[in-house]
Structure formats: structure tokens, C-alpha cells
Amino acid sequence: MIRAVLTEIGIFLIPFVLYVLFLLATQKGVAESTSWPARVVLKLLISAFVLVIVSLLLLAHFSGAAPTATYTPAHIENGKLVPGQNK
């Protein structure tokens, strides 16, 4: 669970990291408030949210078992635990 949360946080931070790299490449001050106008921050926030939403939709669509799969729960056979599986 923590890996999924950290992945989404990383995806959220991508636009901000790219903007910092842009500021460094153009030799503008990263810590200066003039480099972070409200309009730019709003665009970065919107793009970050769009990236997170797209990544969550892709995760929901492409992860997990097939919709027609039947889940067999974990059970014990011959004294050994057989893990659950999708068939």
C-alpha cells in the first residue's frame, strides 16, 4: 500500500520537478518568489492532478485479474496451504 501511495506522490511531483529543472536551465532563481507566480503554480497543480487521475485510471484498468476470472480462495490441501488464485 505504501508503494502505491509513494508512486502517486511521485507522479504528482513530476510537473514541479520539471519546472525546477527549467528554472535551473534558464539560470533563474528557484527560490525567488518571482519565479513562482500564482498562474504558473495553478497550471502546475492542474497538470499534477491530471497526471495522478490518469495514472489511477490506468492502474484500475490494467491491474488485477480479467473480468471473467473466477477467484478461488486460499485453502489447505494435503496439509499444505494453497494460496488463492484467479482462474
Biopython code that builds the backbone (N, CA, C, O; Angstrom):
import numpy as np
from Bio.PDB.StructureBuilder import StructureBuilder

atoms = [
    (1, "MET", "N", (0.822, -1.194, 0.000)),
    (1, "MET", "CA", (0.000, 0.000, 0.000)),
    (1, "MET", "C", (0.865, 1.256, 0.000)),
    (1, "MET", "O", (0.559, 2.229, -0.690)),
    (2, "ILE", "N", (1.944, 1.231, 0.775)),
    (2, "ILE", "CA", (2.790, 2.414, 0.852)),
    (2, "ILE", "C", (3.463, 2.687, -0.490)),
    (2, "ILE", "O", (3.702, 3.844, -0.837)),
    (3, "ARG", "N", (3.774, 1.626, -1.251)),
    (3, "ARG", "CA", (4.395, 1.819, -2.555)),
    (3, "ARG", "C", (3.433, 2.526, -3.505)),
    (3, "ARG", "O", (3.850, 3.396, -4.269)),
    (4, "ALA", "N", (2.167, 2.168, -3.469)),
    (4, "ALA", "CA", (1.176, 2.820, -4.331)),
    (4, "ALA", "C", (1.031, 4.296, -3.978)),
    (4, "ALA", "O", (0.934, 5.143, -4.867)),
    (5, "VAL", "N", (1.017, 4.604, -2.692)),
    (5, "VAL", "CA", (0.887, 5.998, -2.259)),
    (5, "VAL", "C", (2.124, 6.796, -2.669)),
    (5, "VAL", "O", (2.006, 7.911, -3.177)),
    (6, "LEU", "N", (3.305, 6.229, -2.448)),
    (6, "LEU", "CA", (4.531, 6.928, -2.825)),
    (6, "LEU", "C", (4.636, 7.109, -4.340)),
    (6, "LEU", "O", (5.168, 8.114, -4.810)),
    (7, "THR", "N", (4.137, 6.151, -5.093)),
    (7, "THR", "CA", (4.128, 6.275, -6.548)),
    (7, "THR", "C", (3.246, 7.435, -6.977)),
    (7, "THR", "O", (3.638, 8.224, -7.836)),
    (8, "GLU", "N", (2.075, 7.548, -6.399)),
    (8, "GLU", "CA", (1.171, 8.643, -6.756)),
    (8, "GLU", "C", (1.734, 9.993, -6.329)),
    (8, "GLU", "O", (1.565, 10.982, -7.041)),
    (9, "ILE", "N", (2.394, 10.049, -5.190)),
    (9, "ILE", "CA", (3.031, 11.296, -4.761)),
    (9, "ILE", "C", (4.144, 11.669, -5.735)),
    (9, "ILE", "O", (4.296, 12.837, -6.093)),
    (10, "GLY", "N", (4.918, 10.679, -6.161)),
    (10, "GLY", "CA", (5.970, 10.931, -7.146)),
    (10, "GLY", "C", (5.405, 11.431, -8.455)),
    (10, "GLY", "O", (5.963, 12.350, -9.055)),
    (11, "ILE", "N", (4.315, 10.851, -8.909)),
    (11, "ILE", "CA", (3.672, 11.296, -10.151)),
    (11, "ILE", "C", (3.149, 12.724, -9.986)),
    (11, "ILE", "O", (3.227, 13.525, -10.917)),
    (12, "PHE", "N", (2.621, 13.040, -8.813)),
    (12, "PHE", "CA", (2.133, 14.399, -8.553)),
    (12, "PHE", "C", (3.271, 15.416, -8.618)),
    (12, "PHE", "O", (3.064, 16.544, -9.065)),
    (13, "LEU", "N", (4.452, 15.033, -8.182)),
    (13, "LEU", "CA", (5.578, 15.970, -8.124)),
    (13, "LEU", "C", (6.288, 16.169, -9.463)),
    (13, "LEU", "O", (7.112, 17.076, -9.580)),
    (14, "ILE", "N", (5.998, 15.354, -10.467)),
    (14, "ILE", "CA", (6.691, 15.436, -11.757)),
    (14, "ILE", "C", (6.626, 16.836, -12.374)),
    (14, "ILE", "O", (7.676, 17.340, -12.770)),
    (15, "PRO", "N", (5.474, 17.497, -12.483)),
    (15, "PRO", "CA", (5.459, 18.832, -13.093)),
    (15, "PRO", "C", (6.309, 19.847, -12.328)),
    (15, "PRO", "O", (6.948, 20.705, -12.936)),
    (16, "PHE", "N", (6.316, 19.753, -11.006)),
    (16, "PHE", "CA", (7.090, 20.689, -10.206)),
    (16, "PHE", "C", (8.592, 20.465, -10.390)),
    (16, "PHE", "O", (9.362, 21.423, -10.467)),
    (17, "VAL", "N", (8.996, 19.217, -10.459)),
    (17, "VAL", "CA", (10.412, 18.903, -10.684)),
    (17, "VAL", "C", (10.846, 19.394, -12.061)),
    (17, "VAL", "O", (11.934, 19.949, -12.210)),
    (18, "LEU", "N", (9.996, 19.191, -13.067)),
    (18, "LEU", "CA", (10.324, 19.666, -14.410)),
    (18, "LEU", "C", (10.440, 21.186, -14.448)),
    (18, "LEU", "O", (11.302, 21.726, -15.141)),
    (19, "TYR", "N", (9.578, 21.876, -13.709)),
    (19, "TYR", "CA", (9.652, 23.337, -13.667)),
    (19, "TYR", "C", (10.919, 23.802, -12.959)),
    (19, "TYR", "O", (11.543, 24.775, -13.382)),
    (20, "VAL", "N", (11.302, 23.121, -11.896)),
    (20, "VAL", "CA", (12.552, 23.468, -11.202)),
    (20, "VAL", "C", (13.737, 23.242, -12.141)),
    (20, "VAL", "O", (14.649, 24.068, -12.184)),
    (21, "LEU", "N", (13.740, 22.142, -12.889)),
    (21, "LEU", "CA", (14.814, 21.900, -13.848)),
    (21, "LEU", "C", (14.835, 22.978, -14.925)),
    (21, "LEU", "O", (15.907, 23.401, -15.359)),
    (22, "PHE", "N", (13.650, 23.430, -15.361)),
    (22, "PHE", "CA", (13.579, 24.520, -16.326)),
    (22, "PHE", "C", (14.183, 25.797, -15.743)),
    (22, "PHE", "O", (14.939, 26.496, -16.417)),
    (23, "LEU", "N", (13.846, 26.096, -14.492)),
    (23, "LEU", "CA", (14.399, 27.291, -13.852)),
    (23, "LEU", "C", (15.914, 27.192, -13.715)),
    (23, "LEU", "O", (16.623, 28.180, -13.905)),
    (24, "LEU", "N", (16.400, 26.021, -13.392)),
    (24, "LEU", "CA", (17.847, 25.840, -13.283)),
    (24, "LEU", "C", (18.532, 25.972, -14.646)),
    (24, "LEU", "O", (19.620, 26.539, -14.744)),
    (25, "ALA", "N", (17.895, 25.451, -15.690)),
    (25, "ALA", "CA", (18.485, 25.521, -17.029)),
    (25, "ALA", "C", (18.515, 26.949, -17.557)),
    (25, "ALA", "O", (19.435, 27.323, -18.285)),
    (26, "THR", "N", (17.516, 27.748, -17.196)),
    (26, "THR", "CA", (17.480, 29.137, -17.650)),
    (26, "THR", "C", (18.192, 30.071, -16.680)),
    (26, "THR", "O", (18.192, 31.287, -16.873)),
    (27, "GLN", "N", (18.781, 29.522, -15.666)),
    (27, "GLN", "CA", (19.560, 30.250, -14.659)),
    (27, "GLN", "C", (18.744, 31.328, -13.956)),
    (27, "GLN", "O", (19.245, 32.411, -13.656)),
    (28, "LYS", "N", (17.491, 31.014, -13.704)),
    (28, "LYS", "CA", (16.647, 31.895, -12.902)),
    (28, "LYS", "C", (16.624, 31.351, -11.482)),
    (28, "LYS", "O", (16.839, 30.158, -11.270)),
    (29, "GLY", "N", (16.373, 32.194, -10.535)),
    (29, "GLY", "CA", (16.376, 31.775, -9.142)),
    (29, "GLY", "C", (15.206, 30.876, -8.807)),
    (29, "GLY", "O", (14.051, 31.269, -8.971)),
    (30, "VAL", "N", (15.494, 29.681, -8.343)),
    (30, "VAL", "CA", (14.435, 28.741, -7.971)),
    (30, "VAL", "C", (13.723, 29.209, -6.716)),
    (30, "VAL", "O", (12.512, 29.027, -6.590)),
    (31, "ALA", "N", (14.446, 29.802, -5.796)),
    (31, "ALA", "CA", (13.857, 30.209, -4.522)),
    (31, "ALA", "C", (13.222, 31.594, -4.581)),
    (31, "ALA", "O", (12.599, 32.024, -3.610)),
    (32, "GLU", "N", (13.368, 32.295, -5.692)),
    (32, "GLU", "CA", (12.782, 33.632, -5.792)),
    (32, "GLU", "C", (11.275, 33.531, -6.016)),
    (32, "GLU", "O", (10.804, 32.682, -6.773)),
    (33, "SER", "N", (10.543, 34.392, -5.362)),
    (33, "SER", "CA", (9.083, 34.357, -5.492)),
    (33, "SER", "C", (8.627, 34.795, -6.877)),
    (33, "SER", "O", (7.524, 34.448, -7.299)),
    (34, "THR", "N", (9.454, 35.551, -7.589)),
    (34, "THR", "CA", (9.071, 35.969, -8.940)),
    (34, "THR", "C", (9.107, 34.800, -9.924)),
    (34, "THR", "O", (8.511, 34.881, -10.997)),
    (35, "SER", "N", (9.794, 33.723, -9.573)),
    (35, "SER", "CA", (9.848, 32.544, -10.432)),
    (35, "SER", "C", (8.629, 31.651, -10.251)),
    (35, "SER", "O", (8.411, 30.730, -11.038)),
    (36, "TRP", "N", (7.836, 31.914, -9.225)),
    (36, "TRP", "CA", (6.678, 31.078, -8.906)),
    (36, "TRP", "C", (5.397, 31.916, -8.851)),
    (36, "TRP", "O", (4.756, 31.980, -7.802)),
    (37, "PRO", "N", (5.010, 32.557, -9.960)),
    (37, "PRO", "CA", (3.746, 33.317, -9.918)),
    (37, "PRO", "C", (2.554, 32.376, -9.735)),
    (37, "PRO", "O", (2.624, 31.186, -10.044)),
    (38, "ALA", "N", (1.479, 32.935, -9.233)),
    (38, "ALA", "CA", (0.286, 32.128, -8.925)),
    (38, "ALA", "C", (-0.246, 31.417, -10.168)),
    (38, "ALA", "O", (-0.721, 30.285, -10.080)),
    (39, "ARG", "N", (-0.172, 32.067, -11.306)),
    (39, "ARG", "CA", (-0.670, 31.456, -12.549)),
    (39, "ARG", "C", (0.118, 30.200, -12.909)),
    (39, "ARG", "O", (-0.464, 29.199, -13.326)),
    (40, "VAL", "N", (1.439, 30.251, -12.749)),
    (40, "VAL", "CA", (2.289, 29.092, -13.055)),
    (40, "VAL", "C", (2.034, 27.972, -12.054)),
    (40, "VAL", "O", (1.942, 26.807, -12.439)),
    (41, "VAL", "N", (1.920, 28.311, -10.790)),
    (41, "VAL", "CA", (1.658, 27.301, -9.759)),
    (41, "VAL", "C", (0.311, 26.641, -9.999)),
    (41, "VAL", "O", (0.179, 25.430, -9.817)),
    (42, "LEU", "N", (-0.690, 27.410, -10.402)),
    (42, "LEU", "CA", (-2.004, 26.846, -10.698)),
    (42, "LEU", "C", (-1.925, 25.881, -11.881)),
    (42, "LEU", "O", (-2.531, 24.811, -11.846)),
    (43, "LYS", "N", (-1.189, 26.248, -12.918)),
    (43, "LYS", "CA", (-1.011, 25.347, -14.061)),
    (43, "LYS", "C", (-0.273, 24.073, -13.655)),
    (43, "LYS", "O", (-0.610, 22.982, -14.116)),
    (44, "LEU", "N", (0.725, 24.213, -12.799)),
    (44, "LEU", "CA", (1.450, 23.036, -12.313)),
    (44, "LEU", "C", (0.543, 22.136, -11.485)),
    (44, "LEU", "O", (0.603, 20.913, -11.616)),
    (45, "LEU", "N", (-0.289, 22.717, -10.641)),
    (45, "LEU", "CA", (-1.225, 21.930, -9.832)),
    (45, "LEU", "C", (-2.234, 21.194, -10.708)),
    (45, "LEU", "O", (-2.511, 20.015, -10.486)),
    (46, "ILE", "N", (-2.778, 21.884, -11.696)),
    (46, "ILE", "CA", (-3.747, 21.239, -12.582)),
    (46, "ILE", "C", (-3.106, 20.092, -13.344)),
    (46, "ILE", "O", (-3.686, 19.011, -13.449)),
    (47, "SER", "N", (-1.909, 20.323, -13.877)),
    (47, "SER", "CA", (-1.243, 19.247, -14.615)),
    (47, "SER", "C", (-0.874, 18.086, -13.690)),
    (47, "SER", "O", (-0.919, 16.929, -14.106)),
    (48, "ALA", "N", (-0.510, 18.382, -12.445)),
    (48, "ALA", "CA", (-0.192, 17.316, -11.495)),
    (48, "ALA", "C", (-1.433, 16.481, -11.185)),
    (48, "ALA", "O", (-1.357, 15.253, -11.146)),
    (49, "PHE", "N", (-2.569, 17.135, -10.966)),
    (49, "PHE", "CA", (-3.804, 16.398, -10.696)),
    (49, "PHE", "C", (-4.236, 15.571, -11.896)),
    (49, "PHE", "O", (-4.715, 14.449, -11.734)),
    (50, "VAL", "N", (-4.072, 16.112, -13.101)),
    (50, "VAL", "CA", (-4.420, 15.362, -14.305)),
    (50, "VAL", "C", (-3.535, 14.116, -14.419)),
    (50, "VAL", "O", (-4.026, 13.035, -14.742)),
    (51, "LEU", "N", (-2.237, 14.266, -14.156)),
    (51, "LEU", "CA", (-1.341, 13.103, -14.205)),
    (51, "LEU", "C", (-1.742, 12.037, -13.190)),
    (51, "LEU", "O", (-1.733, 10.848, -13.508)),
    (52, "VAL", "N", (-2.089, 12.443, -11.984)),
    (52, "VAL", "CA", (-2.488, 11.485, -10.947)),
    (52, "VAL", "C", (-3.781, 10.782, -11.336)),
    (52, "VAL", "O", (-3.897, 9.568, -11.171)),
    (53, "ILE", "N", (-4.749, 11.525, -11.848)),
    (53, "ILE", "CA", (-6.021, 10.916, -12.240)),
    (53, "ILE", "C", (-5.816, 9.925, -13.375)),
    (53, "ILE", "O", (-6.374, 8.827, -13.356)),
    (54, "VAL", "N", (-5.013, 10.312, -14.367)),
    (54, "VAL", "CA", (-4.732, 9.401, -15.485)),
    (54, "VAL", "C", (-4.016, 8.149, -14.992)),
    (54, "VAL", "O", (-4.333, 7.041, -15.426)),
    (55, "SER", "N", (-3.057, 8.317, -14.092)),
    (55, "SER", "CA", (-2.328, 7.143, -13.587)),
    (55, "SER", "C", (-3.242, 6.219, -12.782)),
    (55, "SER", "O", (-3.109, 4.998, -12.863)),
    (56, "LEU", "N", (-4.167, 6.786, -12.007)),
    (56, "LEU", "CA", (-5.105, 5.952, -11.254)),
    (56, "LEU", "C", (-6.063, 5.217, -12.189)),
    (56, "LEU", "O", (-6.384, 4.052, -11.955)),
    (57, "LEU", "N", (-6.520, 5.886, -13.241)),
    (57, "LEU", "CA", (-7.393, 5.225, -14.210)),
    (57, "LEU", "C", (-6.659, 4.089, -14.927)),
    (57, "LEU", "O", (-7.219, 3.010, -15.121)),
    (58, "LEU", "N", (-5.418, 4.333, -15.317)),
    (58, "LEU", "CA", (-4.638, 3.285, -15.975)),
    (58, "LEU", "C", (-4.364, 2.125, -15.023)),
    (58, "LEU", "O", (-4.401, 0.966, -15.436)),
    (59, "LEU", "N", (-4.094, 2.421, -13.774)),
    (59, "LEU", "CA", (-3.869, 1.371, -12.785)),
    (59, "LEU", "C", (-5.124, 0.519, -12.604)),
    (59, "LEU", "O", (-5.040, -0.707, -12.539)),
    (60, "ALA", "N", (-6.276, 1.162, -12.523)),
    (60, "ALA", "CA", (-7.524, 0.418, -12.349)),
    (60, "ALA", "C", (-7.851, -0.412, -13.581)),
    (60, "ALA", "O", (-8.409, -1.504, -13.469)),
    (61, "HIS", "N", (-7.509, 0.100, -14.743)),
    (61, "HIS", "CA", (-7.857, -0.598, -15.982)),
    (61, "HIS", "C", (-6.932, -1.781, -16.270)),
    (61, "HIS", "O", (-7.393, -2.827, -16.726)),
    (62, "PHE", "N", (-5.643, -1.626, -16.009)),
    (62, "PHE", "CA", (-4.678, -2.632, -16.427)),
    (62, "PHE", "C", (-4.175, -3.543, -15.309)),
    (62, "PHE", "O", (-3.376, -4.439, -15.581)),
    (63, "SER", "N", (-4.608, -3.352, -14.074)),
    (63, "SER", "CA", (-4.137, -4.220, -12.991)),
    (63, "SER", "C", (-5.254, -5.173, -12.576)),
    (63, "SER", "O", (-6.424, -4.970, -12.901)),
    (64, "GLY", "N", (-4.871, -6.188, -11.870)),
    (64, "GLY", "CA", (-5.852, -7.143, -11.389)),
    (64, "GLY", "C", (-6.127, -8.253, -12.380)),
    (64, "GLY", "O", (-5.482, -8.347, -13.424)),
    (65, "ALA", "N", (-7.065, -9.071, -12.053)),
    (65, "ALA", "CA", (-7.417, -10.224, -12.883)),
    (65, "ALA", "C", (-8.384, -9.804, -13.976)),
    (65, "ALA", "O", (-8.949, -8.711, -13.952)),
    (66, "ALA", "N", (-8.555, -10.690, -14.920)),
    (66, "ALA", "CA", (-9.511, -10.445, -16.003)),
    (66, "ALA", "C", (-10.933, -10.402, -15.440)),
    (66, "ALA", "O", (-11.216, -11.051, -14.433)),
    (67, "PRO", "N", (-11.811, -9.660, -16.066)),
    (67, "PRO", "CA", (-13.189, -9.559, -15.555)),
    (67, "PRO", "C", (-13.918, -10.903, -15.527)),
    (67, "PRO", "O", (-14.845, -11.081, -14.737)),
    (68, "THR", "N", (-13.516, -11.841, -16.368)),
    (68, "THR", "CA", (-14.186, -13.141, -16.406)),
    (68, "THR", "C", (-13.536, -14.177, -15.497)),
    (68, "THR", "O", (-13.979, -15.324, -15.446)),
    (69, "ALA", "N", (-12.489, -13.778, -14.781)),
    (69, "ALA", "CA", (-11.769, -14.730, -13.928)),
    (69, "ALA", "C", (-12.598, -15.087, -12.695)),
    (69, "ALA", "O", (-13.382, -14.282, -12.194)),
    (70, "THR", "N", (-12.403, -16.301, -12.229)),
    (70, "THR", "CA", (-13.064, -16.784, -11.019)),
    (70, "THR", "C", (-12.013, -16.926, -9.937)),
    (70, "THR", "O", (-10.987, -17.574, -10.139)),
    (71, "TYR", "N", (-12.268, -16.324, -8.791)),
    (71, "TYR", "CA", (-11.312, -16.371, -7.687)),
    (71, "TYR", "C", (-11.558, -17.608, -6.843)),
    (71, "TYR", "O", (-12.685, -17.891, -6.437)),
    (72, "THR", "N", (-10.478, -18.343, -6.585)),
    (72, "THR", "CA", (-10.511, -19.482, -5.677)),
    (72, "THR", "C", (-9.760, -19.071, -4.416)),
    (72, "THR", "O", (-8.559, -18.811, -4.486)),
    (73, "PRO", "N", (-10.424, -19.004, -3.269)),
    (73, "PRO", "CA", (-9.745, -18.542, -2.055)),
    (73, "PRO", "C", (-8.682, -19.535, -1.584)),
    (73, "PRO", "O", (-8.664, -20.697, -1.989)),
    (74, "ALA", "N", (-7.806, -19.045, -0.725)),
    (74, "ALA", "CA", (-6.767, -19.897, -0.155)),
    (74, "ALA", "C", (-7.420, -21.041, 0.621)),
    (74, "ALA", "O", (-8.447, -20.866, 1.277)),
    (75, "HIS", "N", (-6.796, -22.213, 0.527)),
    (75, "HIS", "CA", (-7.332, -23.379, 1.230)),
    (75, "HIS", "C", (-6.187, -24.341, 1.531)),
    (75, "HIS", "O", (-5.063, -24.162, 1.062)),
    (76, "ILE", "N", (-6.495, -25.351, 2.314)),
    (76, "ILE", "CA", (-5.480, -26.331, 2.693)),
    (76, "ILE", "C", (-5.747, -27.628, 1.944)),
    (76, "ILE", "O", (-6.851, -28.170, 1.985)),
    (77, "GLU", "N", (-4.710, -28.119, 1.255)),
    (77, "GLU", "CA", (-4.771, -29.400, 0.556)),
    (77, "GLU", "C", (-3.621, -30.265, 1.051)),
    (77, "GLU", "O", (-2.464, -29.846, 1.026)),
    (78, "ASN", "N", (-3.942, -31.464, 1.497)),
    (78, "ASN", "CA", (-2.929, -32.401, 1.980)),
    (78, "ASN", "C", (-2.019, -31.772, 3.034)),
    (78, "ASN", "O", (-0.815, -32.027, 3.055)),
    (79, "GLY", "N", (-2.599, -30.956, 3.902)),
    (79, "GLY", "CA", (-1.835, -30.354, 4.988)),
    (79, "GLY", "C", (-0.998, -29.157, 4.572)),
    (79, "GLY", "O", (-0.246, -28.631, 5.393)),
    (80, "LYS", "N", (-1.100, -28.707, 3.325)),
    (80, "LYS", "CA", (-0.317, -27.556, 2.865)),
    (80, "LYS", "C", (-1.267, -26.445, 2.430)),
    (80, "LYS", "O", (-2.332, -26.695, 1.865)),
    (81, "LEU", "N", (-0.852, -25.217, 2.710)),
    (81, "LEU", "CA", (-1.641, -24.052, 2.355)),
    (81, "LEU", "C", (-1.455, -23.773, 0.857)),
    (81, "LEU", "O", (-0.334, -23.597, 0.381)),
    (82, "VAL", "N", (-2.562, -23.739, 0.135)),
    (82, "VAL", "CA", (-2.560, -23.390, -1.285)),
    (82, "VAL", "C", (-3.087, -21.960, -1.389)),
    (82, "VAL", "O", (-4.224, -21.698, -0.996)),
    (83, "PRO", "N", (-2.273, -21.020, -1.917)),
    (83, "PRO", "CA", (-2.722, -19.637, -1.951)),
    (83, "PRO", "C", (-3.910, -19.449, -2.892)),
    (83, "PRO", "O", (-4.148, -20.253, -3.793)),
    (84, "GLY", "N", (-4.639, -18.377, -2.660)),
    (84, "GLY", "CA", (-5.771, -18.050, -3.522)),
    (84, "GLY", "C", (-5.268, -17.712, -4.922)),
    (84, "GLY", "O", (-4.143, -17.246, -5.101)),
    (85, "GLN", "N", (-6.130, -17.957, -5.909)),
    (85, "GLN", "CA", (-5.724, -17.698, -7.291)),
    (85, "GLN", "C", (-6.935, -17.392, -8.142)),
    (85, "GLN", "O", (-8.066, -17.753, -7.815)),
    (86, "ASN", "N", (-6.663, -16.711, -9.250)),
    (86, "ASN", "CA", (-7.702, -16.403, -10.227)),
    (86, "ASN", "C", (-7.580, -17.380, -11.375)),
    (86, "ASN", "O", (-6.486, -17.611, -11.891)),
    (87, "LYS", "N", (-8.701, -17.953, -11.774)),
    (87, "LYS", "CA", (-8.691, -18.910, -12.889)),
    (87, "LYS", "C", (-9.591, -18.417, -13.986)),
    (87, "LYS", "O", (-9.725, -19.076, -15.018)),
]
sb = StructureBuilder()
sb.init_structure("model")
sb.init_model(0)
sb.init_chain("A")
sb.init_seg("    ")
for serial, (resi, resn, name, xyz) in enumerate(atoms, 1):
    if name == "N":
        sb.init_residue(resn, " ", resi, " ")
    sb.init_atom(name, np.array(xyz, "f"), 0.0, 1.0, " ", f" {name:<3s}", serial, name[0])
structure = sb.get_structure()
